[in-house]
Amino acid sequence: MNLKPILQTKLYGLKINFEEIINLFNLNKLPSKILLSGSKGCGKSTLAYHLINYIFSINENHPYNVELNEINTVNNSFKLIKNGSHPNFHLIDLIDDKKTIEISQIRSMINYTNKSSFNNRPKFILIDNIENLNINSLNALLKIIEEPNKNVFFVLVHNDNKKILKTLKSRCLLFKINLTFDQSINIANHLLNKNIFEFLNKDLINYYAKPGDYINLINFSKENKINLN
């Protein structure tokens, strides 16, 4: 199963977090910098993509389905973001075989933010795995988010097993993303469309405890023909 957040059209278990953020947007109170922080595998990046799709698709023919917490796969923004061609969206993440997010990536983003947005719509900068910024890229980012250009929003995703600078955290509205054990099981069941206990034994489920970890472990076991049950 492919767990890339950009492809996850359904959002499970984070309805309260999602509604809290979109309510801020609907009230014109969404801060220009938000930080989604939590354990790896709990759905932070998926939440970010759903938030961005909700905002981008509001006036489209096939907008985000709030009742089902679901992205309509035929909406234009979903297709453009998936193809890496949305004019108002810029992604920063670890590049393959790199251990840190480099300053060249931040400089490219700064050049992007200085350009006019398409149709005067909001621009979103999504920075995933922000704990992997090196010192130079971090300093460059701090400067740009101190006073971002008008109508530019930063969504920062942080795996909280690693610390980030307080100076970065203090510039953002922090959303702590936490899942209970039951929520993790329920999300994994939805993703698999089966009972997680059919794939993993109880000890493994208790140890890994996050939906993303469960799915990655199952994928690994299938690739290597290992019975984890």
Backbone as numpy.savetxt, mean C-alpha at the origin, in Angstrom:
# Nx Ny Nz CAx CAy CAz Cx Cy Cz
-0.37 -18.17 -5.79 -1.21 -16.97 -5.79 -0.34 -15.72 -5.79
-0.67 -14.77 -6.68 0.08 -13.52 -6.78 -0.47 -12.52 -5.77
0.40 -12.10 -4.84 -0.04 -11.19 -3.78 0.37 -9.74 -4.03
0.78 -9.39 -5.24 1.19 -8.01 -5.48 0.04 -7.06 -5.13
0.29 -6.10 -4.26 -0.80 -5.20 -3.83 -1.47 -4.48 -5.00
-0.73 -4.17 -6.03 -1.28 -3.44 -7.17 -2.38 -4.23 -7.88
-2.39 -5.56 -7.69 -3.36 -6.43 -8.37 -4.52 -6.85 -7.47
-4.48 -6.47 -6.20 -5.51 -6.91 -5.26 -6.73 -6.00 -5.35
-7.76 -6.46 -6.04 -8.94 -5.63 -6.27 -9.93 -5.65 -5.10
-9.76 -6.58 -4.18 -10.63 -6.63 -3.01 -9.82 -6.34 -1.75
-10.41 -5.58 -0.86 -9.76 -5.22 0.40 -10.47 -5.94 1.53
-9.73 -6.78 2.23 -10.31 -7.55 3.33 -9.75 -7.09 4.67
-10.62 -6.97 5.66 -10.18 -6.78 7.04 -9.76 -5.39 7.44
-9.69 -4.45 6.49 -9.20 -3.10 6.80 -10.27 -2.05 6.51
-11.51 -2.45 6.57 -12.63 -1.56 6.23 -12.65 -0.31 7.10
-12.41 -0.47 8.40 -12.45 0.68 9.31 -11.34 1.67 8.96
-10.13 1.17 8.72 -9.02 2.05 8.35 -9.32 2.78 7.05
-9.85 2.04 6.07 -10.16 2.62 4.77 -11.20 3.73 4.90
-12.27 3.46 5.62 -13.34 4.45 5.76 -12.86 5.69 6.50
-11.99 5.49 7.47 -11.46 6.62 8.22 -10.69 7.56 7.30
-9.90 6.99 6.39 -9.08 7.83 5.50 -9.93 8.49 4.42
-10.86 7.75 3.81 -11.66 8.36 2.74 -12.62 9.41 3.29
-13.02 9.26 4.54 -13.87 10.29 5.16 -13.10 11.60 5.28
-11.82 11.52 5.60 -10.99 12.73 5.64 -10.94 13.37 4.26
-10.78 12.54 3.24 -10.74 13.08 1.87 -12.06 13.74 1.51
-13.17 13.09 1.83 -14.49 13.62 1.47 -14.79 14.92 2.20
-14.15 15.11 3.35 -14.33 16.35 4.11 -13.27 17.39 3.77
-12.47 17.09 2.73 -11.36 17.97 2.33 -10.36 18.19 3.46
-10.17 17.15 4.26 -9.25 17.23 5.40 -8.11 16.20 5.31
-7.96 15.57 4.13 -6.89 14.58 4.00 -5.55 15.29 4.01
-4.66 14.93 4.96 -3.33 15.56 4.98 -2.54 15.21 3.73
-1.58 16.02 3.40 -0.76 15.77 2.21 0.26 14.67 2.44
0.45 14.26 3.70 1.38 13.17 4.00 0.72 12.22 4.99
0.52 10.96 4.57 0.01 9.96 5.51 0.97 8.78 5.55
1.06 8.18 6.71 1.97 7.06 6.94 1.17 5.85 7.39
1.23 4.78 6.60 0.57 3.51 6.95 1.64 2.60 7.53
1.54 2.29 8.80 2.59 1.54 9.49 2.01 0.29 10.14
2.69 -0.84 9.95 2.24 -2.09 10.55 3.14 -3.23 10.12
2.79 -4.42 10.56 3.61 -5.60 10.26 3.57 -5.93 8.77
4.65 -6.51 8.29 4.70 -6.94 6.91 3.65 -8.03 6.67
2.90 -7.88 5.58 1.91 -8.89 5.24 0.51 -8.62 5.74
0.29 -7.43 6.36 -1.04 -7.16 6.92 -1.94 -6.38 5.96
-1.43 -5.99 4.79 -2.28 -5.35 3.79 -2.14 -3.85 3.65
-1.07 -3.27 4.18 -0.88 -1.81 4.13 -0.82 -1.29 2.69
-0.02 -1.94 1.85 0.13 -1.46 0.48 -1.17 -1.64 -0.31
-1.88 -2.74 -0.06 -3.18 -2.94 -0.70 -4.14 -1.83 -0.30
-4.14 -1.46 0.97 -4.96 -0.36 1.45 -4.61 0.93 0.71
-3.33 1.18 0.51 -2.90 2.39 -0.19 -3.43 2.43 -1.62
-3.34 1.32 -2.33 -3.84 1.28 -3.71 -5.36 1.46 -3.76
-6.08 0.94 -2.78 -7.53 1.12 -2.76 -7.90 2.56 -2.47
-7.19 3.19 -1.56 -7.42 4.62 -1.28 -7.21 5.44 -2.55
-6.10 5.21 -3.23 -5.78 5.99 -4.43 -6.79 5.74 -5.54
-7.21 4.49 -5.70 -8.20 4.20 -6.72 -9.54 4.85 -6.40
-9.91 4.84 -5.14 -11.16 5.48 -4.72 -11.16 6.95 -5.15
-10.07 7.64 -4.90 -9.99 9.07 -5.20 -9.93 9.31 -6.71
-9.12 8.54 -7.40 -8.97 8.74 -8.84 -10.24 8.41 -9.61
-11.00 7.43 -9.15 -12.12 6.92 -9.95 -13.47 7.53 -9.59
-13.49 8.50 -8.69 -14.76 9.06 -8.23 -15.65 9.50 -9.39
-15.08 10.15 -10.38 -15.87 10.67 -11.49 -15.77 9.81 -12.74
-15.29 8.60 -12.61 -15.19 7.70 -13.75 -16.49 6.91 -13.94
-16.61 6.25 -15.08 -17.81 5.48 -15.37 -17.96 4.27 -14.44
-16.84 3.76 -13.95 -16.87 2.57 -13.09 -16.07 2.86 -11.82
-16.65 3.65 -10.91 -15.92 4.06 -9.71 -15.71 2.93 -8.73
-14.92 3.24 -7.73 -14.64 2.29 -6.64 -15.94 1.92 -5.94
-16.09 0.63 -5.62 -17.28 0.14 -4.92 -17.01 0.17 -3.41
-17.56 1.19 -2.74 -17.29 1.38 -1.31 -17.99 0.31 -0.48
-19.18 -0.08 -0.89 -19.93 -1.07 -0.11 -19.20 -2.41 -0.05
-18.57 -2.79 -1.15 -17.87 -4.08 -1.20 -16.37 -3.94 -0.97
-15.90 -2.70 -0.77 -14.45 -2.46 -0.69 -13.73 -3.13 -1.85
-14.14 -2.76 -3.04 -13.64 -3.43 -4.23 -13.35 -2.45 -5.36
-12.21 -2.64 -6.02 -11.87 -1.87 -7.21 -12.54 -2.53 -8.42
-13.22 -1.72 -9.20 -13.81 -2.23 -10.44 -12.69 -2.39 -11.47
-12.49 -3.60 -11.94 -11.33 -3.88 -12.81 -11.42 -3.19 -14.17
-12.59 -2.69 -14.52 -12.69 -1.98 -15.81 -12.56 -0.48 -15.63
-12.37 0.00 -14.41 -12.21 1.44 -14.29 -10.84 1.87 -14.80
-10.84 3.04 -15.40 -9.67 3.49 -16.16 -8.44 3.64 -15.27
-8.63 4.15 -14.07 -7.49 4.39 -13.18 -6.80 3.10 -12.78
-7.59 2.05 -12.52 -6.99 0.76 -12.18 -6.10 0.26 -13.31
-6.61 0.34 -14.54 -5.85 -0.15 -15.69 -4.58 0.67 -15.91
-4.68 1.99 -15.75 -3.51 2.85 -15.97 -2.44 2.62 -14.90
-2.85 2.50 -13.64 -1.88 2.26 -12.57 -1.24 0.90 -12.74
-2.04 -0.10 -13.07 -1.50 -1.45 -13.28 -0.46 -1.47 -14.40
-0.69 -0.66 -15.43 0.24 -0.61 -16.56 1.38 0.39 -16.36
1.37 1.08 -15.22 2.43 2.05 -14.93 2.35 3.30 -15.77
1.12 3.70 -16.18 0.99 4.83 -17.10 0.02 5.90 -16.61
-0.38 5.83 -15.34 -1.29 6.87 -14.84 -0.53 8.18 -14.68
-1.02 9.27 -15.30 -0.27 10.54 -15.27 -0.18 11.18 -13.90
-1.07 10.81 -12.98 -1.08 11.45 -11.66 -0.64 10.51 -10.54
0.05 9.46 -10.92 0.50 8.48 -9.92 1.97 8.16 -10.13
2.72 8.17 -9.02 4.15 7.87 -9.10 4.51 6.91 -7.96
5.12 5.80 -8.30 5.49 4.77 -7.32 6.99 4.76 -7.09
7.35 4.68 -5.81 8.75 4.46 -5.43 8.79 3.21 -4.56
9.66 2.29 -4.92 9.83 1.06 -4.15 11.24 0.56 -4.39
11.60 -0.49 -3.68 12.91 -1.10 -3.91 12.99 -1.62 -5.34
14.07 -1.30 -6.01 14.33 -1.84 -7.34 14.96 -3.22 -7.17
14.64 -4.12 -8.09 15.18 -5.48 -8.02 16.68 -5.47 -7.77
17.11 -6.34 -6.87 18.50 -6.57 -6.46 19.12 -5.40 -5.69
18.34 -4.35 -5.39 18.82 -3.25 -4.57 18.37 -3.43 -3.13
19.21 -2.98 -2.20 18.87 -3.11 -0.79 18.27 -1.84 -0.20
18.42 -0.72 -0.92 17.89 0.55 -0.42 17.19 1.31 -1.55
16.31 2.22 -1.14 15.72 3.16 -2.09 16.73 4.28 -2.28
17.16 4.51 -3.51 18.28 5.40 -3.78 17.84 6.83 -4.07
18.77 7.75 -3.93 18.44 9.16 -4.10 18.00 9.48 -5.51
18.48 8.73 -6.50 18.05 8.96 -7.88 16.55 8.78 -8.03
15.97 7.84 -7.26 14.52 7.61 -7.31 13.77 8.80 -6.71
14.32 9.38 -5.65 13.68 10.55 -5.03 13.80 11.76 -5.96
14.95 11.92 -6.60 15.12 13.05 -7.53 14.16 12.94 -8.70
13.96 11.73 -9.19 13.00 11.53 -10.28 11.60 11.90 -9.83
11.26 11.54 -8.61 9.95 11.88 -8.06 9.79 13.39 -7.91
10.84 14.08 -7.46 10.78 15.53 -7.29 10.53 16.21 -8.64
11.20 15.75 -9.67 10.97 16.29 -11.02 9.52 16.06 -11.43
8.99 14.90 -11.08 7.61 14.58 -11.42 6.64 15.52 -10.70
6.86 15.79 -9.42 5.94 16.64 -8.66 5.95 18.07 -9.15
7.02 18.49 -9.79 7.12 19.86 -10.29 6.38 20.07 -11.60
5.91 18.98 -12.20 5.14 19.09 -13.44 3.66 19.27 -13.12
2.94 19.88 -14.04 1.51 20.10 -13.83 0.78 18.76 -13.79
-0.24 18.68 -12.94 -1.02 17.45 -12.86 -2.03 17.41 -14.01
-2.42 16.20 -14.39 -3.37 16.01 -15.48 -4.77 16.43 -15.03
-5.40 17.33 -15.79 -6.76 17.80 -15.49 -6.88 18.44 -14.11
-5.75 18.93 -13.57 -5.74 19.55 -12.25 -6.27 18.64 -11.15
-6.14 17.33 -11.36 -6.55 16.35 -10.37 -5.40 16.11 -9.39
-5.69 15.52 -8.21 -4.61 15.27 -7.25 -3.55 14.32 -7.81
-2.33 14.58 -7.39 -1.23 13.65 -7.68 -0.94 12.84 -6.42
-0.68 11.55 -6.60 -0.33 10.70 -5.47 1.05 10.09 -5.67
1.88 10.24 -4.65 3.19 9.61 -4.60 3.11 8.49 -3.58
3.25 7.26 -4.03 3.25 6.11 -3.12 4.67 5.62 -2.94
5.14 5.65 -1.70 6.49 5.16 -1.39 6.34 3.94 -0.50
6.61 2.77 -1.08 6.47 1.51 -0.36 7.80 1.13 0.27
7.72 0.42 1.39 8.94 -0.02 2.10 9.83 1.17 2.45
9.22 2.18 3.04 9.94 3.43 3.28 11.10 3.26 4.27
11.05 2.18 5.04 12.16 1.92 5.98 13.47 1.63 5.25
13.41 1.42 3.93 14.61 1.11 3.16 15.22 2.33 2.47
14.77 3.51 2.81 15.42 4.72 2.31 16.84 4.79 2.87
17.81 5.12 2.02 19.14 5.36 2.57 19.21 6.80 3.07
20.29 7.18 3.70 20.35 8.49 4.36 20.22 9.64 3.38
20.79 9.49 2.19 20.71 10.57 1.20 19.30 10.71 0.64
18.67 9.57 0.33 17.31 9.63 -0.20 16.33 10.11 0.87
16.58 9.75 2.12 15.73 10.19 3.21 15.80 11.71 3.37
17.00 12.26 3.36 17.16 13.71 3.50 16.50 14.46 2.36
16.62 13.91 1.15 15.98 14.55 -0.01 14.46 14.50 0.12
13.95 13.39 0.62 12.50 13.26 0.80 11.99 14.23 1.86
12.71 14.35 2.96 12.29 15.24 4.04 12.12 16.67 3.53
12.99 17.08 2.63 12.91 18.45 2.10 11.66 18.65 1.27
11.33 17.66 0.44 10.20 17.83 -0.47 8.87 17.70 0.27
8.78 16.84 1.30 7.50 16.69 1.98 7.28 17.77 3.05
8.32 18.53 3.34 8.16 19.63 4.30 7.12 20.62 3.78
7.23 20.97 2.50 6.27 21.87 1.87 5.97 21.34 0.47
5.13 20.31 0.37 4.84 19.72 -0.94 4.07 20.68 -1.84
4.19 20.48 -3.14 3.43 21.29 -4.08 1.94 21.10 -3.86
1.16 22.07 -4.27 -0.28 22.02 -4.10 -0.87 20.81 -4.83
-1.81 20.14 -4.16 -2.53 19.00 -4.73 -1.65 17.77 -4.93
-0.54 17.69 -4.19 0.32 16.50 -4.22 0.21 15.81 -2.86
-0.10 14.52 -2.90 -0.28 13.74 -1.68 0.75 12.61 -1.63
1.34 12.43 -0.45 2.30 11.36 -0.23 1.67 10.28 0.64
1.75 9.03 0.18 1.33 7.89 0.98 2.56 7.03 1.22
2.98 6.96 2.47 4.19 6.24 2.84 3.81 4.94 3.54
4.41 3.85 3.11 4.10 2.52 3.68 5.33 2.02 4.44
5.11 1.68 5.71 6.22 1.35 6.61 6.00 0.00 7.27
6.93 -0.91 7.07 6.93 -2.18 7.80 7.58 -1.93 9.16
6.78 -2.03 10.21 7.24 -1.54 11.50 8.21 -2.45 12.24
8.70 -3.49 11.55 9.78 -4.27 12.16 11.10 -3.51 12.10
11.12 -2.42 11.34 12.30 -1.55 11.28 11.87 -0.13 11.63
12.74 0.57 12.33 12.44 1.93 12.76 12.67 2.92 11.63
11.94 4.03 11.68 12.19 5.15 10.78 12.42 6.39 11.63
13.02 7.41 11.03 13.34 8.61 11.79 12.10 9.30 12.31
12.19 9.81 13.54 11.07 10.54 14.12 10.75 11.79 13.31
11.77 12.38 12.67 11.54 13.59 11.88 10.66 13.30 10.68
10.74 12.08 10.14 9.87 11.70 9.03 8.47 11.39 9.56
8.40 10.63 10.63 7.11 10.26 11.20 6.32 11.49 11.65
7.01 12.47 12.20 6.34 13.66 12.73 5.71 14.52 11.65
6.14 14.35 10.41 5.60 15.13 9.30 4.33 14.52 8.71
3.95 13.35 9.20 2.85 12.59 8.59 1.74 12.33 9.60
0.53 12.12 9.06 -0.55 11.59 9.89 -0.40 10.07 9.90
-0.21 9.51 11.08 0.10 8.09 11.22 -1.18 7.26 11.37
-1.25 6.18 10.57 -2.30 5.19 10.73 -1.62 3.85 11.05
-1.89 3.35 12.25 -1.34 2.05 12.65 -2.28 0.95 12.15
-1.72 0.05 11.36 -2.51 -1.04 10.79 -2.22 -2.31 11.57
-3.23 -2.78 12.29 -3.09 -3.98 13.10 -4.21 -4.97 12.78
-3.89 -6.23 12.80 -4.89 -7.27 12.60 -4.90 -8.20 13.80
-6.10 -8.59 14.21 -6.20 -9.63 15.22 -5.90 -10.98 14.55
-5.70 -11.99 15.37 -5.46 -13.33 14.83 -6.65 -13.79 13.99
-7.86 -13.56 14.49 -9.06 -13.98 13.75 -9.18 -13.23 12.43
-8.83 -11.94 12.41 -8.87 -11.18 11.17 -7.88 -11.74 10.15
-6.69 -12.09 10.61 -5.68 -12.66 9.72 -6.17 -13.96 9.09
-6.78 -14.82 9.91 -7.32 -16.09 9.41 -8.41 -15.83 8.38
-9.31 -14.90 8.70 -10.44 -14.60 7.82 -9.95 -14.05 6.47
-8.96 -13.16 6.50 -8.43 -12.58 5.26 -7.76 -13.67 4.43
-6.97 -14.52 5.07 -6.31 -15.60 4.34 -7.33 -16.53 3.71
-8.40 -16.82 4.42 -9.45 -17.68 3.87 -10.09 -17.06 2.63
-10.31 -15.74 2.69 -10.87 -15.04 1.53 -9.91 -15.09 0.35
-8.64 -14.84 0.61 -7.65 -14.82 -0.48 -7.51 -16.19 -1.13
-7.56 -17.21 -0.31 -7.41 -18.58 -0.82 -8.72 -19.16 -1.35
-9.82 -18.57 -0.87 -11.15 -19.13 -1.13 -11.25 -20.56 -0.60
-10.48 -20.81 0.47 -10.47 -22.10 1.14 -10.09 -21.88 2.60
-10.16 -22.93 3.39 -9.78 -22.84 4.79 -8.27 -22.97 4.91
-7.63 -21.99 5.57 -6.17 -21.96 5.71 -5.65 -23.24 6.38
-6.46 -23.85 7.23 -6.03 -25.05 7.95 -5.89 -26.27 7.02
-6.37 -26.14 5.80 -6.15 -27.19 4.82 -4.72 -27.19 4.29
-4.03 -26.07 4.50 -2.68 -25.90 3.93 -1.58 -25.88 4.99
-1.89 -25.32 6.16 -0.87 -25.14 7.20 -1.35 -25.74 8.51
-0.38 -26.25 9.28 -0.77 -26.75 10.60 -0.87 -25.59 11.60
-1.44 -25.86 12.74 -1.76 -24.82 13.71 -0.51 -24.08 14.20
0.59 -24.80 14.39 1.82 -24.17 14.88 2.33 -23.12 13.90
2.33 -23.45 12.60 2.77 -22.50 11.59 1.85 -21.29 11.53
0.56 -21.53 11.64 -0.41 -20.44 11.60 -0.21 -19.50 12.78
0.02 -20.05 13.95 0.26 -19.22 15.14 1.57 -18.44 15.03
2.58 -19.06 14.40 3.90 -18.43 14.33 3.92 -17.27 13.33
3.37 -17.47 12.14 3.47 -16.44 11.10 2.42 -15.35 11.26
1.19 -15.70 11.52 0.17 -14.77 12.04 -0.27 -13.63 11.13
0.22 -13.52 9.89 -0.23 -12.47 8.98 -0.66 -13.09 7.65
-1.72 -12.57 7.04 -2.22 -13.16 5.80 -1.17 -13.28 4.70
-0.39 -12.21 4.51 0.65 -12.25 3.48 1.68 -13.32 3.73
2.04 -13.50 5.00 3.01 -14.55 5.35 2.44 -15.94 5.05
1.15 -16.12 5.37 0.51 -17.42 5.10 0.57 -17.75 3.61
0.18 -16.79 2.78 0.12 -17.04 1.34 1.51 -17.29 0.76
2.48 -16.49 1.21 3.86 -16.70 0.73 4.38 -18.07 1.12
4.05 -18.50 2.33 4.50 -19.82 2.80 3.84 -20.94 1.98
2.56 -20.77 1.69 1.86 -21.77 0.88 2.44 -21.82 -0.53
2.70 -20.65 -1.11 3.32 -20.61 -2.45 4.67 -21.31 -2.45
5.46 -21.05 -1.39 6.78 -21.67 -1.27 6.66 -23.20 -1.17
5.69 -23.64 -0.37 5.52 -25.09 -0.19 5.09 -25.77 -1.49
4.26 -25.09 -2.28 3.83 -25.67 -3.55 4.98 -25.74 -4.55
5.78 -24.67 -4.60 6.92 -24.64 -5.53 7.94 -25.72 -5.19
8.10 -26.00 -3.90 9.11 -26.95 -3.46 8.53 -28.31 -3.04
7.22 -28.47 -3.29 6.54 -29.73 -3.01 6.74 -30.18 -1.56
6.48 -29.25 -0.64 6.60 -29.51 0.80 5.20 -29.55 1.40
4.92 -30.55 2.17 3.63 -30.65 2.87 3.75 -29.94 4.22
3.06 -28.82 4.37 3.13 -28.05 5.62 1.95 -28.36 6.54
1.19 -29.34 6.19 0.02 -29.65 7.01 0.28 -30.89 7.89
